[in-house]
Amino acid sequence: MPPAPPIAAAGASTAHRGAGLGWLEPTNVLLLACALIYGLIGEWVDGAILLVFVLGISLLDAVQQRRSSRALAELARLSAPRAHVRRDGRELDLPAEQVRVGDRLRLEEGDRVAADASLVEAVGLWLDESLLTGESLPVARSSPGERILAGSLVAGGRGWAEVVAVADATELGRLGSSLATVQPPPTRLQRQTRRLTARLTVLALGLCAVLAVVQGASSGSWPQALLAALALALALLPNEIPVVLALFLALGALRLARIGVLARWPAAVESLGSATVLAVDKTGTLTENRMGVHQLLTWPQQQVWRAGEVLREPFHPLVELAVLASRGDPVDAMERAIQRLAGEALAGTEHLHPDWPLEREYPLQSDLLVFSRLWQDGQGGLRLAAKGAPEAIADLCHLEAGPAAALLAAADGLARQGLRVLAVARGLDGVPLHGGERPAGGDALPDHVHGYLFEPVGLVGLADPLRSDVPAAIATAQAAGVRVVMITGDSPVTARSIADQAGLPPGPVLSGPELEALTPGALARSIREVPVFARVMPRQKLQLVRALQAAGEVVAMTGDGVNDAPALKAADIGVAMGRRGTAVAREAADLVLLRDTFGDLVAALELGRRVEANLHRALGYTLAIHLPIAGLSLLPLLLPGHPLLLLPVHIALLHLVIDPACTVVFEALPAAPGLMRQPPRPPEAPLFGTGTWRRSLAQGAVLLAAALVLAFWPESSVETHRSLVFSLLLLGGGGLVWLNGDRRSPITAAGAGLGLGLWLLVTVPWIRQGLSLAPLLPGQVVTVLCSSLLALGLAGVFSAGVPIQRPGRPCP
């Protein structure tokens, strides 16, 4: 079978970690160590309570891992490779794993072969077998019975093959599972969180060692000193950050899939918020890919036919030759439109030739945008037909300056209507197959189509309607500070007309030949002013990506063909088409548009920003709530002999507020109303931007100050101080959810209510006693409530107007 998609491997890896390593999370290890110490000093009840909390936190971790694994498993299902087969007389498009022995497998350029097969028929078939053999150059396959190996890439041509082995019975299957265990590289945020976690871990271990020595030396109770050190470690270690990041990216990818965008790597979700340029193909992305023949113009008579009219005899040869210059089972939308018109208008006439054998095909070349086919006409002669760009056909026909200018002027007239224009030409003299001289002499046919003589027979104007949602989607992207650039193979005139309809800004149109003539430096300087690129060859997309990146842009590039793969890999965000895209393009991309629509790409951009914004809310909340917990845990170090107010069991209970708030409440928050009116976030922005640090430190410092006041409340016992402080942290933790969340959302209210609910729960006498808390008098309850409200009010004032994210670059 073909290699598993990267996200499938990620899902399997995540599931394995969740199933086997949940007990080894740092929080659980520290709590188990505390329980062991309690057991050694005879505090069995406290040890048992900690074990219960370990179980509760492990169950919560398991639920989070299950959500993440299910999200990745669903994405793996959506991204599974597919195959087109002929079975029992029917043609089916199905997952590659459902291919059976005996199926006829279709081979098209860009496909990844789904099974071992025996070749039945082929036209110009070339296979890239480097995945299996290491051979870098494609090999030709033409003889019936030749073996086609699963995992090979169809580098050119097409054909059919009969499946002879599937799954583990294929050559690829026998190589083992190593090809299916590709691990996605760590994302930018994952690298940042690992660095932050490592630094805080070193800091925590150092402080814990100092605290254990100071506390043990001053009190003489080394077990209690170890408990104080472990409590400090629990307070300082940001165990939630990696979990929150992994879950947000996995669930963000699943949310993308639900709007028709498949993220092949978690990094794609992360990168979307930084995109500054969307470089998109016109056909099928901005347009409906519902091509139809709109006008015909005969040459040199210049008679005009328009859609809806009866196709009269003068136009029949033009359509006949356009069909002969097309593939019989076309994938290209223009060829399908030509075939459709011919089927409707020429059925039953002498102008359709389904029984003519194909003699030779001359594919499109980068230096000559013409596709030609040579046919045996059944009477001993050859018929040659060509279609392509009007300027290329004029060159192929060797027209003099005047006739060439007239032909191109007529083509421009159609292009100004937004039509895609093809010119059609025929080979002269019938190119006799027997009994006559061939154009190149002898029996050999010319190797290049320029070896024949041609004359133009007319123009075909094709219309592909603009998608109705495109102007609004482009306006949304531009309002968000994201520039939209259109790339097309159409003429500059057609491209500019479509760009105007779509709402792209005015500006010069740069053509493929002009692109070739520019130096990299000149292109990087001018590319900011160019909204439209016309007559672009697929290989030039890579040049555009690099030029945009050299100009400081973060580029999302769309593509669907084999030749688009280098550009998709080079782009910051490669976007492949799901319906018409080749397997190679999908494998090279970060995102796959399952419906091939531009509106889905802009919706994905918005969702990526939502995920990023909510992630920063969660990380900011984590930092804010850990500050007072860590500050109180440091008291025995700063004031030797001061009792430990927050025991390990209290910190474990606080984790039952922090974890759900981060992973459930913040992940599910809707997008803020002005999210798509903000500029993109710079990709080099740190995990905690300046705004996040200021906001979180302000909130945490106010809550810590209130906790310290209660920690030194006069005429109170240690247990009472502990009850006051712990109650404040439970209520304050819920209040910080309210401050950092979307206050209009019911889920924010639910998260804020969690702290209140836990506070009410710990007032139950037997629970309170198990937590070493003292009952609070009515006046003390009022003190806690007032302190919480005052602290949260001040936190709201101090953090008001401070953005959670660092601002991005200005919107244009």
N, C-alpha and C positions, 0 to 999 in steps of 0.2 A: 504494500500500500504506500501511497505518497507520504512524505513526512507529516507528522502531526503538527497542527498549527501551534505557534509558540504559547498561546494562551492556554491550550490544552495541557501542555507540559506544566505550566504554572499552576493550573488547577490541580493536577495530580500531586504536585509537590506540596501545595498548600494543604490539601486534604490529608496528606501523610503527616505533615507537621502537626496539624490540628488533632489528629487521632492519637499520635504517639507521644508528643512532647508537651502537652498542655500542663502536666504537673511540674515541668522544669522551668516554667516562667519565673523570672526573678522574684516577683511578689510572692509566689507560692513557696519558693525555696526559703525565702526569709521567714515567712510565717511558720513553715515547718521547723525551722531552726529555733524559733521562739517557743513553739510547742514543746520541742525536745528539752529546752532549758527549763520550762515550767515543770515538765515531768521529772527532771532530775532534782529539782528543789522541792518536790512534793505538792506543787500547785496543780493537781490533776484537773480540777474544774476549768481553770484558765486555759490549760493545755487542750482540753477537749473542745472548748469554745473556739479556740484558734483553728482546730482541725475542721470544725463545722464551717468556719469562714473560708478555709482553703477549699473545701468542697464547693461552697457557693461561688467563689471566684472562678474555680475551675469550670463549673457548669456554665457560668457567664462567658468565659473564654471559649468554651466548646460551642455555645450558641453563635458567638461571633465568627468563629472559624467555619461553622456550618454555613452561615449566611455567605461568607466569602467563597467557600468551596462550591456552593450551589450556584452562585453567580458565575464563577469561572467555568463550571461544568456546562451551564447554559450557553455561555459564549463559545465554548469548545464545540458544542453541538451546532451552533450557527455557523462557525467558521470551518466546519469539516469540508474537505475537498469533495467536489461533485464530478459526475461523469455523464456524458450523453451516450445512450446506447440504443440499439435497435433490438427489440425482444418480441418474439411472436408477432412480427409484422407491425409493431408499434414502436414509435420513437419516444424514449423516456429520458427525462433529466432527473437524476437521483443521486443520493450520497454515494461516494465512491465505495464505501464499505458494503453497499447493497448490490454491487456488480457481481454477476454470476458467470461461471464457466459456460460458454456457448453464446453469450451475448456478443453482438456486433458493436464494437467500441468505435465511436467517431473520434478522429484525430484532427484537430484544427490547430493552426499556429497559436502558440501561447498556452496550449493545454499541458497539464501534467498527467502523464499516462497513469491510469488507475489500476491496471492489472497487467500481468504478462499476457501477451496475445500474439497471434500469428497473422501477419499482414495479408489482407485480402486484395486491396487495391490502393493505389497511391498516385498523387500528382505532385511532383516536386517535393517529396517528403524528406525533411532533414530532422534528425533527432540529436539532442544534446544529452548524452549519457554520462556526463561527468560525475553525477551523484553516485553512480555505481562503479564506473571504470576509471575515473580520474582523468579521462581524456578530455582536454579542453575544447577541441574542435568538434563541431557537429558532424554526424555521419549520415550519408544518404541511405534511404531504405526505399526500394522500388519493386523488388521481386516478390510475387505472392509466396507466402510460406515463411518469409523472413521473420525472425523473432523480434518482437517489440517488448521491451522490459518495463515493468512498473517503476515509476519514479523518473523515467525519462521525460525530457521536455521537448515538445514539438517546436523546433526552432524555425520551421518554414514549411510551406505546403500544407497538404491535407490528405486524408485517407480514411480507410476503414480496416479494422482488424478484429479477428475472432478471439475472444478471451479463452485462454487455456489454463490459467492459474490465478488464484486470488489470495489475498491476505498472506498468511505465513508460508503458503506454498510457492509464492513468487521468489525470484532471485533476491529482491529487496528484503522480503520477509526473512529469508535465510541469513541475511547479514546480521540479524539481531535487532535489538530495540534501541541501539545507541543513537540512531538517527532521530528517534522520537523523543529524546530526552533533552532537547535544546532548552536551556534555561534562559529566560529573558534577562537582559542586563539590568543592574540596579538603576532606578530612575534618579534624576537630580535630587528630588526631595528625599528619596531613600538614602542616598549618600549623605545628605545633610543631617538626617535624623540619626544615622549611624555615628557620625562624628560627634553630634551633640550628646547622644546617649553615652558614647565612650568617655567623653570629657566629664560628664556628670557622674559617671560610675567611678572614675578615678578620684574625683573630688569627694564623693560620698564615702568611698572606702577609706580615704585619708582622714576625713573628719570622724568617721566611725571609730577608727583606731585610736585617735586622740581622745575622743569622748570615753571610750572604754577604759583607757589608762587613767584619765583624770577622775572619772566617776569611781572607778575601783579603788584608786589610791585615797580618795577623800572619804568614801563611805566604808571601805573595807569589804563590801559585798560585791564580789566579782560576777556572780550570776546576774544580779540586778544591773551591773554595769554593762554586761553583754546585752541584756534586754534593751537598755537605753540605746546602745550602739545600733542594734538591729532595728529599733524603732526609727532612728535617724535615717538609716539606709532605706527603710520603707518610705519615709517622707521625701527623700531626695531623689530616688531613682525614678525617672520619667517612663515607667514601664508602659504607660498608655500610648505614648507617641508612636512607636512602630506599629502597634496594633491598630490604632486609629488610621494611620496612613494607609496600611495595607487594605483595611476594610473599605475606606473611602474610595480608593482607586478601583477595587474590585466591583463595588456596588455602582460606582460611577460608570464603569464600562458596561454593566448590565443595563443601567438606565439609558445609555447611548444606544444599545441594541434595541431597546423598546421603541426608539424613535427612528429606527432604520439605519443606524450607523454602528458598524462592528469595529470595536477596538481590538487589534491583534496584540498589542502590548499595553500594560497598565500605564506606561510612560506617555502614551498618546493622550490619555485623559488629562494628565498633568500638563502636557505641552499646549493644549488647546487654549488655555487662558493667556498665553504669551504671543499667539499668532498676530502678526501685523499685516501680512499680505496673504490673500487667497488668490492663487493663480489657477484659474479654472478653464477647462475646455469648454468651447461653445456648444458643440453638437452633443446632445443627449444630457448635458448637465444644465446649461442655461436654456436649452431648447427641449422640446418634447421627444426628440429622436423619432418623430413621426413624419418622416420625409415624404413629400409628394411632389410629382412633376406639376409645376405651376404654369410654365410657358415653354413653348418650342419656337425656335427661329431657324428657318432653313437658310442655307448659304450656297450661292451668293444671292438667291432670290429675295431673301429677307422677308418671307411670309411668316406671319405670327399666328400661333395657336395658343389659346388660353384654356385653363382647366374649366371644364363644364361644357365646352364646345365639342361637336362631333369631330373626331380625328379624320381629316380628309386625306385623300391619296398622296398629295405632295409631301405629307409629313411621315408617311409610312416608312420610306427608306431611312430616314433619320432615326426613328425608333428602332427599326430592325438592326441598324448598325450599333446603336447604343446597347441593345441586348447582346449582340455578338461580342461586344467589348466588355461584357460583364460575366461574372461567374454564374454557373447554372444553379447553385444553391447558395446564394450570396448571404453574407453576414452584414456587409456594409449597407447602411440605411439608404444611400443613394441608389445602389444597384437594386435593392428590393423595390424601391419606388419605380424605377424604370421597368422592372419585370412586371410589376403590378399594372402599369399603364399598358404594356404590350399585351398582357393576358386579357385585359378588358377590351382593348380597341383592335387588336390584330388577330384575335382567335378566329380560326377557320380561313385565314388568308395564307398566301404563299410567302409571307414575310417572317414566319416563325419556323425555326429549324431545329427542333429538339433531337432529331436523329443524326445531325451532322457530327462526325468525329472531330475532336480537338487535335490539331497537329502540333501546335506549340503556343506557349504563353510567355509574354514578355512583361515581367512585373514592374511595378512603379519603382523608379530610381530617384535618388536624392537630387541628381542633376537633371532629371527629366520627369516631371510629374505627369506621366502618361502610362496608362495600362492598356496593353494590346493583346489580342488573341488571333491566332491563325487557324482557320478551319478548313477541312476537306468538304467541298460543296456537293459531293455525291456524283459529280459529272467529270471527274478527273481534274478538277481545278481547285484552287485555294482561294478563300475569301479572308481578307485581313481587315480588322476593325480596331479602332483606337479611340479612347476617350481620356480626357484629362483637363488640366488647367488651360484656359484659352491661350495664354502666352506660350505654354509648352506645345500646344497643338500648332500654333502659328510657326513656331520654330521647327517642329517636326515636318510640316508641310513646305518649309523653305519659302514662305511667302515673302514677296518683296515688301518694301516699307509701306507703300500705300495700302495694299490689300490687308496687310497685317494690322495697320492702324485702324482700318475700318472694322475688322473683326473684333479687335479689342475694345473699340468704342461701343460696338453693339453689346459686348459682354458687360461693359461698365454700366450701360443703361439698365440691364437686368439686375446687376449687383446693387445699384442705387435703390432698388425696390426691396432690398434685403434678401434677395435670392442667391442661393449657391449656384454657381454657373459652371457647367461642364461643356467643353467643346468636343465634337465628335468628328472623326476623320475616317476615310476608307483608303485601303491600299489600291494603287492603280494597276490596271492591266490584269486583274484577276489572279496574279501570281500562279501561273499554270503548274500543276503537280506533275503532269506527264507531257512529254513531247514539246517542251518549250524551255527557254532559258529562265533560270531563276535570277532574281535581282543581284545576288552575290556571285552568280556563275557556278557552274557545276551542279552537283547534287546537294551540296550543303546549304542549309538555310542560314541567313545572317545571324550572328550572335547578338547583334544589337538592333533594335527596331529602326534605328537610323539607316540601316541597310536597305530599307524599302522606300518607295516613293508614295506619298500621301497627298490627298486633297481634302480640305474641310467640307463637311456636309451640313453643319448647323450647330446650334447651341441649345442646351437643355438647362432651363432655369428651375431649380428645386426649392421648395419652401419647407422650412422646418419651424413650426410655430414656437414662439417664445413661451416658456412656462409662465402661467398666469401669476405665480407667486414670486417670480424672480425680481421684478422691480422693488417690491416691498422688502424682500430678503437682502437685496443689495443696499437699500437705504438703511436697514437695520445694521448691517455690517459696517457701513461707513460711519454711522452715528457712534458705533463702538470703537472708532479709531482704527478700523481694519480696512485696508485698501483692497479693492477687488480688481484683478487684472484678468482680461480675457485673452485666451490663446486659441487660435483657430488655423486651419489650413485653407480657409477661404481667402478670397482676394481682399485687399485693403478696403475697397469700396463696400463690399458686402459686410465685412467685419465692422466698419464704422457705423453702418446703418443698423445692424443688430445691437451694437453697443449703445446707440442713442435710444433704441426702444427699451433696452434693459435699464437705463438710468445711470450708465457709467459716465463719469465726468468727461468733459471735452479734453482733447489732447491729441498729440500726434499718434499716427499708426506706424509701428515699426514692422517692416516685412522681414521674412527669413533671409533673403539675400542681403538686405541692409544690416541685419544682425551679424551675418558672417563677416562683413567688411569692417566692423567696429573692433577696436582693441578692447581687452577686458577692462582697462581703466576708463576708456571713453564710455563703454556700455554702463559701467557702475555709476558714472556721473550722470548719465542721461536717463537712466531707467526709472528714476523716481517720477518723471514727468510723463511716462508712457503708460496709458491705460489699456491699450489694445496691441496685440501682436498677431500679424496675419502671415499667411503662407509659411507657417512654421512647421518644420519637419520634427518628428519625435526626438531625434538626437539633439536638436537645438534646445529642448526643454532643460537639459542639464546645464547648458550655457546660461539660460535665464535664471535657474535656481542659484547658481554660483554668483551671478551678477547681483541679484537681489540680496543675497547674503552678504556680499562685499559692501553693499550699500547700507548694511546694518539692519536689514529686515529679518523677521522670523517668518519663514515661508511655509505655507500649506499648499502643496501642488497636487492637482488631480491628474490621473492618467489611466489608460485602459489597455494599452498594447505592450507587446514584448519590448519594443524600443523605448517605452516610457520607464522601464524598470530602473535604469541608472538615475534618472531625475527623481523618481519616487524615493529611492534610497538616500539620495543626497539632500532632499528637502528636510526641513525640521519636522514636518508632518507630511508624510506621503499618504495620498488619498486615492484609492483604487475604486473602480466601478464594480459593483457586485453583479449586475445583470450582463453587461456587455464586456466586462473586463476579462482579460486573460488570467490564467492561473499565475503566470509569472508576475504580472502587475500586482495581483493580490498578495503574493508572497513577499514582494518588495515593500508593500505599503504598511503604514501604521494603522490607518483606518480604511474601512471598506463601506462605501455607500450602497446599502442593499437595494435601494430604489433608484440610484443614479441621479438624484435630484439635488440641485444647489440649495434649495430651502432646507433640506436635511442637514447639509454641512453647516449652515448658519445656525440652525437649531442646536447642532452639536457644539458649536462654538459657545453658545449661551449656556448649555448644560455644563461644559467644561469649566466655564467661569463660575457657575453656581457651585460645582464640586470644590473648586479651589477656595472660593469665599467661605464655604461652610467648613472646609478643612482648617482654615485660619481661625475661624471662630472657635473650633474645638481645641486647637493648639493653644490659642490665647486663654481659653478657659482653664485648660490643664495647668498652664504656667501660673495663672492667678490663684487657683485653689491650692496649688502645692506650696506657694510662698508662705502663708500662715501656718500650714502644717509643718513645714521645714523650720520656720522660725521658732515655733513652740518646742520642737524636738531639740533645738540647739541650746535651750535654756540651761540644761545641766552642764553643758560645756562652757557657756559664757558665765554662768553663776555656779561654780562648783558647790555641790551640796544641795542645790535646788531639786526638789522632787520631780520625777518624770510625770508630766501631766497627761500626755497622750501615750497610752500603752499600745503595743502592737495591735491589740484587738480593736482599738478605736480607729487606728489608721486603716485597718482592713475594712471596717464598716464604712469609712468614708470612701473607700474605693468602690463600694456598691452604689455611691452617688456619682462619682466621677466617670466610671466606665460607661454606664448606660447613657449618661448625659452626652458624652463625647460621641459614642457610636450610634446611638439611636436618635436622640433629639437633634443634634446638630447635622447629622447626615441627611435627615429627612426634611430639613427646612427648605421652603421654596425659595426661588431666586428673588433677590431684592428688586424693587421696582426700577431703580436706576442702574441696574447692573450692566445693561448693554448701552449705557451712555457714558461709561467709564473707559479710559484708555486701556490698552493691553498692559499686562504686568510684565516688566522686564524679565527675561529668562534667567538672568544672573542674580535676581533678587534672592536674599537669604531666606531660610526657613522662617525665622522670626524677623520681620522687617521692623523698622524704627517705630512705626505706628503700633504694631502688635506688642512690642516690648513696653512702650510707654503706657498703653492702655492696660495691659495685664499687670504691670508693676504697680500702677496706680490702684487698681482694684484690690490686688493682693496685699499691698501695704496698708490700706485702710482697714481691711479685715484683720490683718495681723495686729494693728494698733488696738483695735477694739478687743481682740482676744487677750492681748497683754494687760489691758486695763482689768478685765475680768480675772486674769490669772493672779493678779495681786489685789483682788478685792478684799477689803479689810474684814477682820473677824470671821474668817471662813476656814474650814478644814481643807486638807488636800483634796478629799473626795468632792467637796462642794466646788472648789476651784475647777476640778476636772469636769464636773457636770456643767458648770457655767460655760467653760471654754468649748467643750464638746457640743453642747447645744447650739452655741453661736456658730460653730463650723458647719453643723448640719443645716441650719437655717440659711447661713451665708452661702453655702455651696449651692443650694437651690436658688437663692437670689441671684447668684452670678450667672446661672443658666438663663434667668429672665433678662439680665442686663445684656448678655452677649448674644441671645437668640433673637428671633423675629417675634416681637411682642404681639403681633396680630395672629400668630399661629397657635392653634390649640395644643400642638405637641410641645411648644415651649412652655405653656402653662403646666402641662403634665410633668415635664422635667423639673420645673421649679417646685411643683408640689411634692416631688419625691423626697426632698430634704425635709419638708414639713412632716410628711408621713413617717419617715424614719425617726424624727424627733419624738413624735407622739408614741411611736412604738417603744422607744427606750424608756419611756415613763412607766411602762408596765413593771410592777415591783420585781418580779423574778428575773426579768431581762435586765433591769437596772442593776440589781445586785450582781448578776453574772458579769457585768461590764465594770464593776468597781466604781459605780456612780452613786452619789448621794441624792436623796430626794430634794427637790427645790421647793422652797416656800413660795407662796403666791407673789410676794414682793420680788423674789429672785427671778421668778418666771417673767414678771413685767420687765425687770432689768434686762434679761436676755432678749426679749422681744424688742424693747426700745433700742438696745445696743445694735441688734441686727438691722433694724430699719434705718437707724442713723448711719451705720457703716455702709449699707447698700446705697443710701441716698448720697453720701459723700463720694462713694465709688462712682456712682453715676455722674455726679457733677465733675469729678476730676477727669473722668475718661470721656466726657461728652465732647463730640467733635473730633476726637482722635480716631483716625481710620484704623480698622483692623489690619488692612493690607497697606503696604507701601504704595503710594501712587505710582502709576506707570508714566510713560512718555505722554506728552500732550496729544490730544486728538487733533487731527489735521483740520 
